[in-house]
């Protein structure tokens, strides 16, 4: 079970960071990115290709979305998860924080994803 307190949640995900890509290695992130691209083109705005990946973990979705021309920003509670993402995406903005505290302006980023695992 995922802990409720922010510090415990951060520690939980940080403890998974070294193993996260192995645990979820069966997921076809490239295929999912292509699906997002189709959905964004069909139902999305024409406001550019900026994308926010909430609970981005180790950044696997962002890698493939970037290949499709999107300009991702990652957001995650765990600095250790973001450190793995940084290895994959050295020039991509990555923000550490608790999703419950995130404040966004409408229209600032036209696309947003939060995929697969329970977000914190």
Secondary structure, DSSP 8 states (H G I E B T S, - for coil): ---SSHHHHHHHHHHHTTTHHHHTTTS-HHHHHHHHHHHHHHHS-SS-SEEEEET-TT-HHHHHHHHTT-EEEEEES-HHHHHHHHHH-TTSEEEE--GGG----TTSSSEEE--SS---
